[in-house]
Every structure is written in structure tokens, then in C-alpha cells.
Amino acid sequence: MKHWFSDGAFRTIIRNSAYLGSGNVASALLGLLALSCAGKGMSTEMFGVLIVIQSYTKAISDFVKFQTWQFVVQFGTPALVSKNVQRFRDVISFSFGLDIASGVVAVLGGMLLLPLLSKALGLDAESFWLAMFYCTLIPSMTSSTPTGILRAVDRFDLIAIQQAIKPFLLAVGSVIAYFGDFGFMGFIIASYASNLVGGTLFWWFAARELRHRNIHNALRPGLLDVAHRIEGAWNFVWTTNIAHSIWAARNSCSTVLVGIILGPAAAGLFKIAMTFFDATGTPAKLLEKSFYPEIMRLDPRTKRPWLLGLRSAVLAGGIGILVALVVMVVGKPLISVVFGYKYLQAYDLIEIMLSAIVVSMLGFPQESLLFMAGKQQAFLVAQTLASACYIVMLVALSHAFGVSGSAFAFFGGQCLDMLSSLILTLWAYRRRNLLRFSAPLESNQ
């Protein structure tokens, strides 16, 4: 481990993860407070409806949006390293244009689809119109250009600040809604306002950082003309978009599917379990956000980025085991205190998902390594097969075993995803001598 930390790139990943971790600790605690207020401030049925509305809009945004932050990191980071400002400006312009286009498509699609699904989702007339109002938030949820800019310029501290402010506003709004007894309407408004302000703050941070670096006129949307100047742009964004859409069907849509199959109350329980899963998987997410930009500065033909991925995976896996043990000890009393005894069944789901935490944390570097190697299309195929199997398992096991079956399906889906990506990563590593390296300089030596 001492030798690992002598690697400047590994130290940078840990440092940036620590920045993000500071924001995520606050985010997790504040998010738990907001969820607690919502759970205690409403019946289990209305809490489930709130979760279904939030999950529906997130699923729509995840399904439609392009992963523009990955595009900015993939194409913009080498441009910054080589001091090619015009290239970086083109990358931002194209990314911004995609965010606008996908945002318009997503909000229209979400509003048009909602009337067809409202009964299946368990929405009455009042909650249906509130869900329609909530759909106007989707464009801010589809934009990821700002976080790509901040990652490319190594301003993870600003990302940490944004990640703390949004849940802080949500927690404040939820506390007001709870003690003011504003009910379902109050919690919807609190969620809407916090997401809107948080999304706007990201854009402000990114624009300010570009001004400080004298990169002007980058935030001018462009598509066709700009794409001609960036070789492989459309191939990358469409491949990552489809891969992420499949991921959305596997993850973001899970709560919606559980709600359709088993009802809003079961969706609420599944959401609580997923909240614990997401919170405990935070270390891997933090490492991934700093890992991807860092390896894009390294030569993929050497062993260095691949060893960096292995070390990061081992570190994340070890943390995952410790986190799982902690959750086993404190999970049940924490749920009873935060949400109340009526939600204790969610702990049974958490116990089933604990192994999935370790699996997902071990496999976090694989996606970034495959993108670095230009194997995004192979990754798409693996994601498609793994996700299709997961959706089949989710529907079948939910029908057969109820909400516990949903948790078993989730664990199986995580295992399939990790194994399919591992096979591709080993294949790409063995063929690394055939890869191209676009950045002429290397950082953190």
C-alpha cells in the first residue's frame, strides 16, 4: 500500500475522492433527514406515491440524456493537457448542445407518457397533476456538461459543494413541510425547488471556472458543425447514451417497475433499501468520478492505468466489506429511528443487497478503463445482455416472491454486470498494445 501511494495519479484519485466524500457525507445525512421527514410526515401509500413520481422523472431523464460529462472528460481532458483551447471549446459547445436537445425531448416525452402510465403508477387526479408539474424539472436533470467541465479542470471541490447544497435545501424544505404539516404537496415542492437550485448552481460554477481560465464562448450550443471537427464524437455520445439508457432501465426504472407490479407501498420499501445501497456505495462512486479523468491523462498502452484500476478496485472492495458489516449492525435500529417501525421490512431487503454492495464497488473501474481503451461499443453489448437478464429476473421474482424477490433480482443483476464487464476489461488489457494515445503530455509524475 505504501508503494501504491507513491504513485502521483493514485494520490490524486484519493485526494479528489476525499473532496467529493466531504460533500457526500453531508449529502447522505441530509438526504436521510429529508427521507425521514417524508416517511413520517405521510402515510406509507402517499410516501410511495412521492417516491414513484421522483423515480419516474429520474428514469425519464436517465433514459433520454446523453452522458455529456463522459464526453467532456474523454475528449476535453486530453485537449487541456495539450493546451488546445479551441478543441476544448468545441467539446463544451457540442456537449451543451446535446444537453439542450435531450432536455427538450425528455420533458416532452415524460409529459406525453405520464397519462398512459398514471393508473399503473397509482396516481390519483391531484398527484397526477403534481407529477406533470414535476416533469418540468427534467431538463435540469438531463444536463451533465457542468460536472464534466469541473472534472476536466480538476475542481472536485466545487462539485463537493454543489453535492452538499442540494440535499441541504431538500432537508430544510422537508423539515418545514413536516413540522408545518403541509403533507404531500409540501414535500413535492421542497424536492422540486432543491433540484432546480442545485442544477443552476452547477452551471454557475462551470461558467465561472471557464471565465477564470480565459476560455470564452464555450457555452454556446452547437451540434452538427462542431461535431465535424471532433472525430468520433457522435459514435461516442450515442454509444454511451444507449449504454446509460440501458443502465437507467436496470436501475432508475427498478423502483417504477416494482411500483407497477406490487404497488406504491412496495415501491416505497424498495426505495428505502435502494437509498441505503446508494449511500453505502458512495465510496466507489467518488473514486470513479476522480478515476476516469485521471486515467485519461495516461497512456493506455502501458500497464500504469490498468494497475491503477486494480489498486482502486481493491481499495473500494475493502471499503465495501467494512461498510456492509456496519450496515448489518446499525441497519435495523437506524430504519426504526429514522423512518419508523412501519418501514422495518426494508431491512430484510437491505440484508439481501449487502453482497451487491461489495460486487459493485469491486467492479467500478471497469467502465472507465473500457472507455479509455475505446471499447465503449463492446461495453454497450455487455450492458445490454446483463440488463435484459436483470429486467426479466426483476419481473419474474417480484411476481413470485414479492418485494424480497425484487431485492434478489437486484443482487443478481449487479453480479451479471460486473462479470460481463470484467471479461471485456481483461480482453482490452491483453490487446492494449494496439490502442492509441491522444494526449502528448502526462500529469502527476
C-alpha positions as CSV (number, residue, x, y, z in Angstrom):
1,M,0.0,0.0,0.0
2,K,2.9,2.3,0.7
3,H,4.1,1.7,-2.9
4,W,0.7,2.5,-4.2
5,F,0.6,5.9,-2.6
6,S,4.0,6.7,-4.2
7,D,2.0,6.9,-7.5
8,G,1.0,10.5,-8.1
9,A,-2.1,9.6,-10.1
10,F,-3.3,7.3,-7.3
11,R,-2.8,10.1,-4.7
12,T,-4.7,12.5,-7.0
13,I,-7.6,10.0,-7.2
14,I,-7.7,9.7,-3.4
15,R,-7.4,13.4,-2.9
16,N,-10.3,14.2,-5.3
17,S,-12.4,11.4,-3.8
18,A,-11.8,13.0,-0.4
19,Y,-13.1,16.3,-1.8
20,L,-16.2,14.6,-3.1
21,G,-16.5,12.5,0.1
22,S,-16.8,15.6,2.2
23,G,-19.8,16.7,0.2
24,N,-21.3,13.2,0.0
25,V,-21.2,12.6,3.7
26,A,-23.2,15.8,4.3
27,S,-25.4,14.8,1.3
28,A,-26.1,11.3,2.7
29,L,-27.0,12.6,6.2
30,L,-29.2,15.4,4.8
31,G,-30.8,13.1,2.3
32,L,-31.6,10.7,5.1
33,L,-33.2,13.5,7.1
34,A,-35.3,14.5,4.2
35,L,-36.4,11.0,3.5
36,S,-37.2,10.5,7.2
37,C,-39.4,13.6,7.3
38,A,-41.2,12.4,4.2
39,G,-41.7,8.9,5.6
40,K,-43.0,10.1,8.9
41,G,-45.0,13.0,7.5
42,M,-47.2,10.9,5.2
43,S,-48.8,7.5,5.1
44,T,-46.9,4.7,3.5
45,E,-49.2,4.9,0.5
46,M,-48.5,8.6,-0.1
47,F,-44.8,8.2,0.6
48,G,-44.8,5.6,-2.1
49,V,-46.5,7.9,-4.5
50,L,-43.9,10.6,-3.8
51,I,-41.1,8.1,-4.5
52,V,-42.9,6.9,-7.7
53,I,-43.1,10.5,-9.0
54,Q,-39.4,11.2,-8.2
55,S,-38.4,7.8,-9.7
56,Y,-40.4,8.4,-12.8
57,T,-38.8,11.7,-13.7
58,K,-35.4,10.4,-12.9
59,A,-36.0,7.4,-15.0
60,I,-37.1,9.5,-18.0
61,S,-34.1,11.8,-17.7
62,D,-31.7,8.9,-17.3
63,F,-33.2,7.1,-20.2
64,V,-33.0,10.1,-22.6
65,K,-30.0,12.1,-21.6
66,F,-26.6,11.9,-23.2
67,Q,-23.6,11.3,-20.9
68,T,-22.1,14.6,-21.8
69,W,-19.8,14.6,-18.7
70,Q,-18.1,11.5,-20.0
71,F,-17.7,13.1,-23.4
72,V,-16.2,16.2,-21.9
73,V,-13.7,14.1,-19.9
74,Q,-12.9,11.7,-22.8
75,F,-12.3,14.5,-25.4
76,G,-11.8,17.6,-23.3
77,T,-9.2,16.4,-20.8
78,P,-6.5,15.5,-23.4
79,A,-7.2,18.9,-25.1
80,L,-6.5,20.7,-21.8
81,V,-3.4,18.6,-21.2
82,S,-2.1,19.6,-24.7
83,K,-3.3,23.2,-24.2
84,N,-5.6,23.0,-27.2
85,V,-8.1,25.6,-26.0
86,Q,-10.1,25.7,-29.3
87,R,-10.5,21.9,-29.1
88,F,-11.8,22.1,-25.5
89,R,-14.2,24.9,-26.5
90,D,-15.6,22.8,-29.3
91,V,-16.1,19.9,-26.9
92,I,-18.0,22.1,-24.5
93,S,-20.1,23.6,-27.2
94,F,-21.1,20.2,-28.6
95,S,-21.8,18.9,-25.1
96,F,-24.0,21.9,-24.3
97,G,-26.0,21.5,-27.5
98,L,-26.7,17.8,-26.7
99,D,-27.9,18.8,-23.2
100,I,-30.4,21.2,-24.6
101,A,-31.7,18.9,-27.3
102,S,-32.0,15.9,-24.9
103,G,-33.7,18.1,-22.2
104,V,-36.4,19.2,-24.7
105,V,-37.0,15.6,-25.8
106,A,-37.1,14.3,-22.3
107,V,-39.6,16.7,-20.8
108,L,-42.0,16.3,-23.8
109,G,-41.7,12.5,-23.7
110,G,-42.2,12.4,-19.9
111,M,-45.3,14.5,-20.1
112,L,-46.8,12.6,-23.0
113,L,-46.1,9.2,-21.4
114,L,-47.4,10.1,-18.0
115,P,-51.2,10.0,-18.8
116,L,-50.7,6.4,-20.2
117,L,-48.9,5.2,-17.0
118,S,-50.7,7.2,-14.3
119,K,-53.1,4.5,-13.3
120,A,-50.4,1.8,-13.3
121,L,-48.3,4.1,-11.1
122,G,-51.1,4.5,-8.6
123,L,-51.6,8.3,-9.2
124,D,-54.9,9.9,-8.5
125,A,-56.1,13.2,-10.1
126,E,-54.2,15.5,-7.7
127,S,-50.9,13.6,-7.7
128,F,-51.1,13.2,-11.5
129,W,-51.0,17.0,-12.0
130,L,-48.3,17.4,-9.4
131,A,-46.3,14.7,-11.3
132,M,-46.9,16.7,-14.6
133,F,-45.5,19.8,-12.8
134,Y,-42.5,17.8,-11.6
135,C,-41.7,16.8,-15.1
136,T,-40.7,20.4,-15.9
137,L,-37.7,19.7,-13.8
138,I,-36.4,17.0,-16.2
139,P,-34.2,19.4,-18.4
140,S,-32.1,20.3,-15.4
141,M,-31.7,16.6,-14.6
142,T,-30.5,15.8,-18.1
143,S,-27.6,18.3,-18.1
144,S,-24.2,16.9,-17.2
145,T,-21.9,19.2,-19.1
146,P,-21.1,21.3,-16.0
147,T,-19.9,18.4,-13.9
148,G,-17.8,17.3,-16.9
149,I,-16.2,20.7,-17.1
150,L,-15.4,20.7,-13.4
151,R,-13.9,17.2,-13.5
152,A,-11.8,18.0,-16.6
153,V,-10.3,21.1,-14.9
154,D,-9.8,19.2,-11.6
155,R,-12.3,21.3,-9.5
156,F,-13.7,18.5,-7.5
157,D,-14.0,20.8,-4.5
158,L,-16.8,22.7,-6.3
159,I,-18.6,19.5,-7.2
160,A,-18.5,18.6,-3.5
161,I,-20.0,22.0,-2.5
162,Q,-22.8,21.5,-5.0
163,Q,-23.5,18.0,-3.8
164,A,-23.9,19.3,-0.3
165,I,-26.1,22.3,-1.1
166,K,-28.8,20.5,-3.0
167,P,-29.6,18.0,-0.2
168,F,-29.3,20.8,2.4
169,L,-32.1,22.7,0.7
170,L,-34.1,19.5,0.4
171,A,-33.6,18.7,4.1
172,V,-34.7,22.3,5.1
173,G,-37.7,22.1,2.8
174,S,-38.7,18.7,4.1
175,V,-38.3,19.8,7.8
176,I,-40.6,22.8,7.0
177,A,-43.1,20.5,5.3
178,Y,-43.1,18.0,8.2
179,F,-43.5,20.5,11.0
180,G,-45.8,22.7,9.1
181,D,-47.9,19.7,8.2
182,F,-48.0,20.6,4.5
183,G,-48.3,17.0,3.5
184,F,-47.7,15.5,0.1
185,M,-47.8,19.0,-1.7
186,G,-45.1,20.4,0.7
187,F,-42.7,17.5,0.1
188,I,-43.1,17.7,-3.7
189,I,-42.4,21.5,-3.7
190,A,-39.3,21.0,-1.4
191,S,-37.9,18.4,-3.8
192,Y,-38.6,20.5,-6.9
193,A,-37.0,23.6,-5.5
194,S,-33.9,21.9,-4.2
195,N,-33.2,20.1,-7.5
196,L,-33.8,23.3,-9.5
197,V,-31.4,25.4,-7.4
198,G,-28.8,22.7,-7.2
199,G,-28.8,22.3,-11.0
200,T,-28.5,26.0,-11.6
201,L,-25.6,26.2,-9.2
202,F,-23.6,23.6,-11.2
203,W,-23.9,25.7,-14.3
204,W,-22.8,28.8,-12.4
205,F,-19.7,27.1,-11.1
206,A,-18.8,25.8,-14.5
207,A,-19.2,29.2,-16.2
208,R,-17.2,30.9,-13.5
209,E,-14.3,28.3,-13.9
210,L,-14.3,28.8,-17.7
211,R,-14.0,32.6,-17.2
212,H,-11.1,32.2,-14.8
213,R,-9.2,30.2,-17.4
214,N,-10.0,32.6,-20.2
215,I,-12.0,30.1,-22.1
216,H,-14.6,32.3,-23.6
217,N,-17.6,31.5,-25.8
218,A,-17.5,27.8,-24.9
219,L,-21.1,27.8,-23.5
220,R,-22.6,28.4,-26.9
221,P,-24.6,25.3,-28.0
222,G,-23.5,23.6,-31.2
223,L,-24.2,20.3,-32.8
224,L,-23.5,19.4,-36.5
225,D,-20.8,21.9,-37.4
226,V,-18.9,21.3,-34.2
227,A,-19.2,17.5,-34.4
228,H,-17.4,17.6,-37.8
229,R,-14.3,19.0,-36.0
230,I,-14.3,16.2,-33.3
231,E,-13.5,12.8,-34.8
232,G,-15.6,10.0,-33.2
233,A,-17.9,12.4,-31.3
234,W,-21.2,11.0,-32.5
235,N,-20.1,7.5,-32.1
236,F,-19.0,8.1,-28.5
237,V,-22.1,10.0,-27.4
238,W,-24.6,7.6,-29.0
239,T,-22.9,4.6,-27.6
240,T,-22.6,6.0,-24.1
241,N,-26.2,7.3,-24.3
242,I,-27.6,3.9,-25.2
243,A,-25.5,2.2,-22.5
244,H,-26.7,4.7,-19.9
245,S,-30.3,4.3,-21.1
246,I,-30.0,0.6,-20.5
247,W,-28.5,1.3,-17.1
248,A,-31.5,3.5,-16.4
249,A,-33.8,0.7,-17.3
250,R,-31.9,-1.6,-14.9
251,N,-31.6,0.9,-12.0
252,S,-33.7,4.0,-12.2
253,C,-36.7,2.2,-13.6
254,S,-36.5,-0.6,-11.0
255,T,-38.5,1.4,-8.4
256,V,-41.1,2.2,-11.1
257,L,-41.4,-1.4,-12.1
258,V,-41.7,-2.5,-8.5
259,G,-44.5,0.1,-8.1
260,I,-46.3,-1.1,-11.2
261,I,-46.0,-4.8,-10.2
262,L,-46.5,-4.6,-6.4
263,G,-48.0,-1.2,-5.8
264,P,-46.7,2.2,-4.3
265,A,-46.2,0.8,-0.8
266,A,-43.8,-1.8,-2.0
267,A,-42.0,0.8,-4.2
268,G,-41.5,2.9,-1.0
269,L,-39.9,-0.1,0.8
270,F,-37.7,-0.8,-2.2
271,K,-36.7,2.8,-2.4
272,I,-35.6,2.9,1.2
273,A,-33.4,-0.2,0.6
274,M,-32.0,1.4,-2.6
275,T,-31.2,4.5,-0.6
276,F,-29.1,2.5,1.8
277,F,-27.5,0.7,-1.2
278,D,-26.6,4.0,-2.9
279,A,-25.3,5.5,0.3
280,T,-23.1,2.6,1.1
281,G,-21.8,2.5,-2.5
282,T,-20.8,6.2,-2.3
283,P,-17.0,5.5,-1.9
284,A,-16.9,3.7,-5.2
285,K,-18.8,6.5,-6.9
286,L,-16.4,9.0,-5.5
287,L,-13.4,7.0,-6.7
288,E,-15.0,6.6,-10.2
289,K,-15.6,10.3,-10.6
290,S,-11.9,11.1,-9.9
291,F,-10.5,7.9,-11.5
292,Y,-11.9,8.5,-15.1
293,P,-10.3,12.0,-15.6
294,E,-7.0,10.8,-14.2
295,I,-6.6,7.7,-16.4
296,M,-7.4,9.9,-19.5
297,R,-4.1,11.6,-18.9
298,L,-2.2,8.3,-19.0
299,D,-1.0,6.1,-21.9
300,P,-3.4,3.1,-22.2
301,R,-0.7,1.1,-23.9
302,T,1.3,0.9,-20.6
303,K,0.4,-1.1,-17.5
304,R,0.0,2.0,-15.4
305,P,-3.7,2.9,-15.9
306,W,-4.6,-0.8,-15.6
307,L,-2.7,-1.3,-12.4
308,L,-4.3,2.0,-11.2
309,G,-7.7,0.4,-11.8
310,L,-6.8,-2.8,-10.0
311,R,-5.5,-0.9,-6.9
312,S,-8.6,1.3,-6.9
313,A,-10.8,-1.8,-7.1
314,V,-9.1,-3.5,-4.2
315,L,-9.3,-0.4,-2.1
316,A,-13.0,0.1,-3.0
317,G,-13.8,-3.6,-2.3
318,G,-12.2,-3.5,1.1
319,I,-14.2,-0.4,2.0
320,G,-17.3,-2.2,0.7
321,I,-16.8,-5.1,3.0
322,L,-16.4,-2.8,6.0
323,V,-19.5,-0.8,5.0
324,A,-21.5,-4.0,4.7
325,L,-20.5,-5.1,8.2
326,V,-21.5,-1.7,9.6
327,V,-24.9,-1.8,7.8
328,M,-25.6,-5.3,9.3
329,V,-25.1,-3.9,12.8
330,V,-26.8,-0.5,12.6
331,G,-29.3,-1.0,9.7
332,K,-32.4,-2.2,11.6
333,P,-32.2,0.3,14.5
334,L,-31.4,3.1,12.1
335,I,-34.5,2.4,10.0
336,S,-36.8,2.2,13.0
337,V,-35.5,5.5,14.3
338,V,-35.4,7.4,11.0
339,F,-38.4,6.0,9.3
340,G,-40.4,4.3,12.0
341,Y,-41.3,0.7,12.6
342,K,-43.8,0.6,9.7
343,Y,-40.8,0.5,7.3
344,L,-38.7,-2.2,9.1
345,Q,-39.4,-4.6,6.3
346,A,-37.0,-2.6,4.2
347,Y,-34.1,-4.0,6.4
348,D,-34.9,-7.5,5.0
349,L,-34.3,-6.1,1.5
350,I,-31.1,-4.4,2.6
351,E,-29.7,-7.7,4.0
352,I,-30.2,-9.3,0.6
353,M,-28.5,-6.3,-1.2
354,L,-25.4,-6.2,1.0
355,S,-23.4,-8.6,-1.1
356,A,-24.3,-6.4,-4.2
357,I,-22.5,-3.5,-2.5
358,V,-19.2,-5.3,-2.4
359,V,-19.6,-6.6,-6.0
360,S,-20.5,-3.1,-7.4
361,M,-17.6,-1.5,-5.6
362,L,-15.1,-4.0,-6.8
363,G,-16.1,-3.5,-10.4
364,F,-16.3,0.3,-10.5
365,P,-13.0,0.9,-12.6
366,Q,-14.1,-1.3,-15.5
367,E,-16.3,1.1,-17.3
368,S,-13.7,3.9,-17.2
369,L,-11.0,1.6,-18.4
370,L,-13.1,0.3,-21.3
371,F,-13.9,3.9,-22.4
372,M,-10.2,4.8,-22.1
373,A,-9.5,1.8,-24.4
374,G,-12.2,2.9,-26.9
375,K,-14.2,-0.2,-26.2
376,Q,-17.5,1.6,-25.5
377,Q,-19.4,-0.4,-28.1
378,A,-18.3,-3.7,-26.5
379,F,-19.3,-2.3,-23.1
380,L,-22.7,-1.4,-24.6
381,V,-23.3,-5.0,-25.7
382,A,-22.3,-6.3,-22.3
383,Q,-24.6,-3.9,-20.6
384,T,-27.5,-4.8,-22.9
385,L,-27.2,-8.5,-22.2
386,A,-26.8,-8.1,-18.4
387,S,-29.6,-5.6,-18.1
388,A,-32.0,-7.7,-20.2
389,C,-31.4,-10.6,-17.8
390,Y,-31.9,-8.3,-14.8
391,I,-35.2,-7.0,-16.0
392,V,-36.5,-10.5,-16.6
393,M,-35.4,-11.5,-13.2
394,L,-36.9,-8.5,-11.6
395,V,-40.4,-9.1,-13.1
396,A,-40.3,-12.8,-12.5
397,L,-39.0,-12.8,-9.0
398,S,-41.2,-9.8,-7.9
399,H,-44.3,-11.7,-9.1
400,A,-43.1,-14.9,-7.4
401,F,-41.7,-13.6,-4.1
402,G,-43.0,-10.1,-3.7
403,V,-40.6,-7.2,-2.8
404,S,-38.0,-9.7,-1.5
405,G,-37.8,-11.2,-4.9
406,S,-37.1,-7.7,-6.3
407,A,-34.0,-7.5,-3.9
408,F,-32.7,-10.9,-5.1
409,A,-33.1,-9.8,-8.7
410,F,-31.1,-6.6,-8.0
411,F,-28.3,-8.6,-6.5
412,G,-28.2,-11.0,-9.5
413,G,-28.2,-8.0,-11.9
414,Q,-25.2,-6.5,-10.1
415,C,-23.3,-9.8,-10.4
416,L,-24.0,-10.1,-14.1
417,D,-23.0,-6.6,-14.8
418,M,-19.7,-7.0,-13.0
419,L,-18.8,-10.3,-14.6
420,S,-19.6,-9.2,-18.2
421,S,-17.5,-6.0,-17.8
422,L,-14.6,-8.0,-16.2
423,I,-14.4,-10.2,-19.3
424,L,-14.2,-7.2,-21.6
425,T,-11.7,-5.4,-19.4
426,L,-9.3,-8.4,-19.3
427,W,-9.7,-8.7,-23.1
428,A,-8.9,-5.0,-23.6
429,Y,-5.9,-5.2,-21.3
430,R,-4.3,-8.1,-23.3
431,R,-4.7,-6.1,-26.5
432,R,-3.5,-2.8,-25.0
433,N,-0.5,-2.6,-27.4
434,L,-3.0,-1.9,-30.2
435,L,-4.5,1.2,-28.5
436,R,-4.0,4.8,-29.4
437,F,-2.9,7.6,-27.1
438,S,-4.1,11.1,-27.9
439,A,-2.6,13.2,-25.1
440,P,1.0,14.1,-25.6
441,L,1.7,15.0,-22.0
442,E,1.2,13.1,-18.8
443,S,0.4,14.7,-15.4
444,N,1.1,13.7,-11.8
445,Q,4.5,12.2,-12.4
